[in-house]
Amino acid sequence: MKELTLNFDWLPNGNNSPEIEQTMGMFSFQAGEVNLTENQDIWSQKIDPTVFVSAYPLASWMASSWWRLLFEPLPARSKPSVDWRMAHELTASNQGFIWPTVIFASDTKSMQIWATSSDSTEKQSVRYINGLDHPVSENFLEFDKIAAAFIESVISRLNQTGVHGTSLAHLWEEVQEERSDPYSTMYRRCEAELGFDPDECPDEIVEDALVLAKQMGNETLSELAPTCGKESSETRPFSAIKELIESSGLKGKPVNLSNLPVSQEAMKAPWQQAKEVASFVRKEIGNEENPITNNILCDLLGLQESEYDAWQPPKRQPISVAVPLEEDGFYYHPRKRYPTAKRFEFARLLCDYLLYGNDGKSWLASTDIKTSRQKYQRAFAAEFLCPVDSLQAYLDNDYSESAIEDAAEYFHVSQQTIQTILINNHLIFSSHRVNDFEPSVPY
């Protein structure tokens, strides 16, 4: 089922450029069950499900932002740069039209869509009425098809009305050529994950990325590149990764857990799938309810508890990785110092091993980026270290601050983890409500 629909009913109008004039029409944009183009004309006070705009600016924005739109995730920091927003916010289409406030960001598996209604204090002729209470997720490949079909429908409309050779047509032809070539696609994807527009990133940086991809795997590079690209504070991209893997770490061989549950519901969110796997692992080790000790966690990761306890990262770093050893196992390079944060991080690495690394070849990677893989890790760690059923039983309907403090100490997790679990399972309310490990608005 499509979660996103874009429709234009052509209605040529105006004395603008041919590209704009021939692509005017009534635009409707629906995400999930919500019509994001329902609007009120402030002069007539009339409410309309569609808005009169030109499709050309929107198609041009999609084509020019194509690679970043599809492959650049939401940054870890709370407020993205203007440059990021120009590639991910629908209002960047502009060209004199008033667009709904919609944000797109890929998590590598799906396109996350956020939207807010118009600010009532803004004096614009059109006020959009609806927003989204939580992000809508459209399958990544489905979004690709919808966006490409929309761009092509605009170009087709122009051709049919005798408007040929537009900048949009030339740009889309270039994008199509790159999409059809595996190396060009990989190159553009690397640029986008690093936060650069096409041809903006120096060649040597992309080449460094492609070399690293051969070492760690394309999927792992996609997790790490956004942490050291244009949006980061790194003066030399990938220097943090290179320094990290050259530093000391911890050796360990994780246990082999086979027959992990595979959800039959493909549309399940990462957090839902992760909770199933966390429950499965607890059942496999014969501990479905009680707290997970450091000794249990170390055994699962093949670590010596004494080495785990003594470990301190050499400096602050934005990522954790585990590099496969030739003789089997991993060389872990964790980043957390505080005891509860360290436990949560190693639980995330265990999850990443179960998900990606049990072939003995792929690197493990844990970051603050909000990709599907990182969401999966965080959800697994929360449920593995502190199962919601066990937490409810411990709290016994007491959700006071002191009870949450006691629960955090009992399960050896942070108070923030306890609060997040309670909010996400609708057991307590937050004014900044988090739904299913996703914020209602990303920034």
C-alpha positions in Angstrom: 0.0 0.0 0.0 1.3 3.4 -1.0 1.8 5.8 1.9 2.5 8.8 -0.4 0.5 10.1 -3.3 1.2 13.2 -5.5 -1.5 14.3 -8.0 -1.7 17.2 -10.4 -4.8 18.2 -12.4 -3.3 20.4 -15.2 -4.9 23.8 -15.6 -2.6 26.1 -17.6 -2.8 29.7 -16.5 -0.8 32.9 -16.3 1.7 34.9 -18.3 4.8 33.2 -16.8 7.5 31.2 -18.5 6.2 28.3 -20.6 7.6 25.8 -18.1 5.5 27.3 -15.3 2.5 28.2 -17.3 2.0 24.8 -18.9 2.4 22.9 -15.6 0.0 25.0 -13.5 -2.7 22.9 -11.9 -4.5 21.8 -8.7 -2.0 19.9 -6.6 -2.8 17.3 -3.9 -0.3 15.6 -1.7 -1.4 12.9 0.8 0.9 11.1 3.3 -0.8 8.2 5.0 -4.3 9.2 5.8 -3.6 12.9 5.9 -4.1 15.4 3.1 -1.2 17.8 3.4 -2.5 20.2 0.7 -5.8 20.9 2.4 -5.8 24.7 2.8 -7.7 27.8 3.6 -7.6 30.9 1.3 -7.2 33.7 3.8 -9.1 36.1 1.6 -12.2 34.0 0.8 -11.9 31.8 3.9 -12.7 28.9 1.6 -11.2 25.5 2.4 -10.0 23.4 -0.5 -8.4 19.9 -0.6 -6.0 21.0 -3.4 -3.8 24.1 -4.0 -3.2 25.9 -7.3 0.6 25.8 -8.0 3.0 24.8 -10.8 4.4 21.3 -10.8 7.6 22.5 -12.5 9.3 24.0 -9.4 8.5 20.8 -7.4 9.8 18.5 -10.1 13.0 20.6 -10.5 13.6 20.6 -6.8 13.2 16.8 -6.7 15.6 16.2 -9.6 18.2 18.6 -8.4 18.1 17.1 -4.8 17.7 13.5 -6.1 20.8 11.9 -4.6 20.7 13.7 -1.3 17.0 13.3 -0.9 17.3 9.5 -1.3 20.6 8.8 0.5 21.4 11.6 3.0 19.9 10.8 6.4 18.7 13.2 9.1 21.8 14.6 10.9 22.5 13.5 14.5 22.4 17.1 15.7 19.1 18.6 16.5 19.1 21.5 14.0 20.3 20.7 10.4 22.1 23.3 8.4 20.4 25.5 5.8 22.2 23.5 3.1 20.6 20.2 4.4 17.2 21.8 4.7 17.3 23.0 1.1 17.7 19.4 -0.1 15.1 17.9 2.1 12.3 20.4 2.7 9.5 20.8 0.1 9.3 24.5 0.7 12.7 24.8 -1.1 10.7 24.3 -4.3 9.6 28.0 -3.9 9.7 30.0 -7.2 7.0 32.2 -5.8 4.6 29.5 -4.7 3.4 28.7 -1.2 4.1 25.0 -0.5 3.2 22.9 2.6 5.9 22.4 5.2 7.0 18.8 4.5 10.4 17.2 5.4 11.9 14.1 3.7 14.8 12.1 5.1 15.7 8.5 4.2 16.7 6.0 6.9 18.1 3.7 4.1 15.0 1.4 4.3 12.2 3.9 4.0 11.6 7.6 3.3 10.5 9.3 6.5 8.0 12.1 6.0 7.2 14.8 8.5 4.8 17.7 8.1 3.4 20.6 10.0 0.5 22.9 9.4 1.1 26.6 8.5 2.2 29.0 11.2 -0.9 31.0 12.0 1.3 34.1 12.6 2.5 34.1 9.0 0.6 36.4 6.7 0.4 34.3 3.6 -2.5 33.9 1.1 -2.7 30.2 1.7 -2.7 28.5 5.1 -2.2 24.7 5.1 -4.4 23.1 7.7 -2.9 19.7 8.4 0.3 18.3 9.7 1.4 14.8 10.8 1.4 13.7 14.4 4.1 11.2 13.7 6.3 10.5 10.6 4.9 8.5 7.8 7.2 5.9 6.3 7.1 5.1 2.6 9.1 2.1 1.4 12.4 3.4 -0.1 11.9 1.7 -3.5 8.3 2.9 -3.7 9.3 6.5 -3.0 11.9 6.2 -5.7 9.2 5.1 -8.2 6.7 7.7 -7.1 9.2 10.6 -7.3 10.6 9.4 -10.6 7.1 9.0 -12.1 6.2 12.5 -10.9 9.2 14.1 -12.5 8.6 12.2 -15.8 4.9 13.2 -15.8 6.0 16.9 -15.7 8.5 16.4 -18.5 5.8 14.6 -20.5 3.3 17.3 -19.9 5.8 19.9 -21.2 6.6 17.8 -24.3 2.9 17.4 -25.1 2.4 21.2 -24.9 5.4 21.9 -27.2 7.8 23.0 -24.4 11.1 21.1 -25.1 14.6 21.2 -24.0 14.0 22.5 -20.5 16.6 22.5 -17.7 14.5 19.9 -15.9 14.6 17.6 -18.9 18.4 17.9 -19.2 18.9 17.5 -15.5 16.7 14.4 -15.3 18.5 12.9 -18.3 21.8 13.2 -16.4 20.3 11.6 -13.3 18.8 8.8 -15.3 22.2 8.0 -16.9 23.8 8.0 -13.4 21.1 5.7 -12.1 21.7 3.2 -14.9 25.4 3.0 -14.1 26.4 1.1 -10.9 29.7 3.0 -10.4 28.1 6.4 -11.0 25.3 5.5 -8.6 27.7 4.5 -5.9 29.8 7.7 -6.4 26.7 9.9 -6.2 25.4 8.0 -3.2 28.8 8.6 -1.4 28.7 12.3 -2.1 25.1 12.5 -0.8 25.8 10.5 2.4 28.7 12.9 3.0 26.3 15.8 2.6 27.4 17.1 -0.8 25.5 18.0 -3.9 26.7 16.3 -7.1 30.3 17.3 -8.1 30.6 19.5 -5.0 32.7 16.9 -3.0 36.4 16.7 -3.9 37.2 13.6 -5.8 39.9 12.4 -3.3 37.3 12.4 -0.5 34.9 10.2 -2.5 37.8 7.9 -3.5 38.7 7.6 0.2 35.1 6.6 0.9 35.1 4.0 -1.9 38.3 2.5 -0.5 36.8 2.2 2.9 33.6 0.7 1.4 35.8 -2.2 0.2 37.1 -2.7 3.7 34.0 -2.4 5.7 31.2 -3.1 3.2 28.9 -0.6 1.4 26.2 -0.8 4.1 28.5 0.0 6.9 30.1 2.9 5.0 26.5 4.3 4.6 26.2 4.3 8.4 29.5 6.0 9.0 29.9 8.5 6.1 27.2 10.9 7.4 29.0 11.2 10.8 32.2 12.6 9.2 30.9 14.5 6.2 29.9 18.0 5.5 27.5 18.2 8.4 30.1 17.1 10.9 32.9 19.1 12.6 35.6 17.0 11.0 38.2 19.0 9.1 39.4 15.8 7.4 36.7 13.4 6.5 37.2 9.8 7.6 40.1 10.8 9.9 38.1 9.8 13.0 37.4 6.4 11.5 41.1 5.9 10.5 42.3 7.0 13.9 39.8 4.8 15.7 40.7 1.6 13.9 44.4 2.3 14.5 43.8 2.7 18.3 43.6 0.0 20.9 40.4 -1.9 21.5 38.9 -5.1 22.9 39.1 -8.5 21.2 36.1 -10.8 21.4 34.3 -13.6 19.6 30.5 -13.3 19.8 28.4 -16.4 20.4 26.7 -17.9 17.4 22.9 -17.5 17.8 21.1 -19.1 14.8 17.5 -19.2 13.8 16.8 -15.6 14.6 13.2 -14.7 14.1 12.3 -13.2 10.8 9.2 -11.1 10.9 6.6 -12.2 8.4 5.2 -8.6 8.4 7.6 -6.8 6.0 6.0 -3.4 7.0 6.9 -3.7 10.6 9.0 -0.8 11.9 12.7 -1.5 12.9 11.8 -1.0 16.6 9.1 -3.7 16.4 11.4 -6.2 14.7 14.2 -5.4 17.1 12.0 -6.1 20.1 11.2 -9.6 18.7 14.8 -10.4 18.3 15.7 -9.1 21.8 13.0 -11.3 23.3 14.3 -14.3 21.3 17.9 -13.8 22.5 16.7 -13.5 26.1 14.8 -16.8 25.7 17.8 -18.5 24.2 20.0 -17.6 27.1 17.3 -18.6 29.6 16.7 -15.1 31.1 13.4 -13.7 29.9 12.7 -11.3 32.8 15.7 -10.6 35.1 18.4 -7.9 34.6 21.2 -8.6 32.2 24.5 -8.6 34.1 27.8 -7.3 32.6 29.0 -10.9 32.8 26.1 -12.1 30.6 26.7 -9.3 28.1 30.4 -10.0 27.9 29.8 -13.7 27.4 27.5 -12.9 24.4 30.2 -10.7 22.9 33.1 -13.0 23.7 34.7 -10.4 26.0 36.6 -10.8 29.3 34.5 -9.0 31.9 37.7 -7.6 33.6 38.8 -6.1 30.3 35.3 -4.7 29.7 35.3 -3.0 33.1 38.7 -1.5 32.7 38.1 -0.2 29.2 38.1 3.5 28.6 38.1 5.1 25.1 41.1 7.2 24.4 39.0 10.3 23.5 35.6 11.4 22.6 34.5 10.0 19.2 31.2 10.1 17.2 31.2 6.4 16.3 31.8 2.8 17.6 33.0 0.1 15.3 34.0 -3.5 15.5 36.5 -4.8 12.9 36.5 -8.5 11.9 39.6 -10.4 12.8 41.3 -12.7 10.3 41.3 -15.6 12.8 37.6 -15.0 13.8 35.9 -12.6 16.1 36.1 -8.8 16.3 38.3 -6.0 17.5 35.8 -3.7 19.2 36.4 0.0 19.3 33.7 1.4 21.7 33.2 5.0 22.5 31.2 5.2 25.8 32.6 5.8 29.2 29.7 6.0 31.7 28.7 2.5 32.9 25.1 2.5 31.8 26.0 4.1 28.5 28.7 1.5 27.9 26.2 -1.4 28.6 23.8 0.2 26.1 26.5 0.6 23.5 27.7 -3.0 23.8 24.0 -4.2 23.6 23.8 -2.2 20.4 26.9 -3.9 19.0 25.5 -7.3 19.9 22.4 -6.4 17.9 24.5 -5.2 14.9 26.4 -8.5 15.0 23.1 -10.5 14.9 21.8 -8.3 12.1 24.9 -7.7 9.9 28.0 -9.2 11.3 27.5 -12.9 11.8 29.0 -13.7 8.4 32.4 -12.8 10.0 33.2 -10.3 7.2 31.1 -7.1 7.8 32.1 -4.4 10.2 29.8 -3.5 13.0 28.9 0.2 13.4 27.1 2.2 16.0 26.4 6.0 15.6 23.9 8.7 16.6 22.5 8.9 13.0 18.8 7.9 12.7 19.1 5.3 10.0 17.0 2.1 10.1 20.0 0.1 11.3 20.7 2.5 14.2 17.1 2.6 15.2 17.0 -1.2 15.2 20.1 -1.2 17.5 18.6 1.3 20.0 15.3 -0.6 20.1 17.0 -3.9 20.6 19.3 -2.6 23.4 16.3 -1.1 25.3 14.2 -4.2 25.1 17.2 -6.5 25.8 18.4 -4.7 28.8 15.0 -3.6 30.1 12.0 -5.6 28.7 8.9 -3.5 28.9 6.9 -6.3 30.6 9.6 -6.7 33.3 9.7 -3.0 33.7 5.9 -2.7 34.2 6.0 -5.5 36.7 8.9 -3.8 38.7 7.2 -0.4 38.7 3.7 -1.8 39.5 1.9 1.2 38.1 4.2 3.6 40.0 5.7 6.0 37.4 7.0 8.6 39.9 10.5 10.1 39.5 11.8 8.0 42.4 10.4 4.8 41.0 12.0 5.5 37.6 15.3 6.1 39.4 15.0 2.7 41.2 14.1 0.9 38.0 17.1 2.4 36.3 19.4 1.2 39.0 17.7 -2.3 39.0 18.1 -2.8 35.3 21.4 -1.0 35.1 20.3 1.4 32.4 19.9 5.2 32.3 16.8 7.0 33.6 16.4 8.3 30.0 16.2 4.8 28.7 13.4 4.0 31.3 11.5 7.1 30.4 11.8 6.5 26.6 10.5 2.9 27.0 7.6 4.2 29.1 6.7 6.9 26.6 7.0 4.7 23.6 4.7 2.1 25.2 2.2 4.9 26.1 2.6 4.3 29.8 3.6 7.9 30.6 3.0 11.1 28.6 5.6 13.5 27.4 4.9 17.0 26.0 7.5 16.1 23.4 6.0 12.8 22.7 8.0 10.1 21.0 6.1 7.6 19.0 7.7 4.3 18.3 11.2 5.7 18.7 10.4 8.5 16.3 9.9 12.2 17.0 6.7 13.8 15.8 8.9 16.5 14.2 12.7 16.0 13.7 13.7 19.5 14.5 
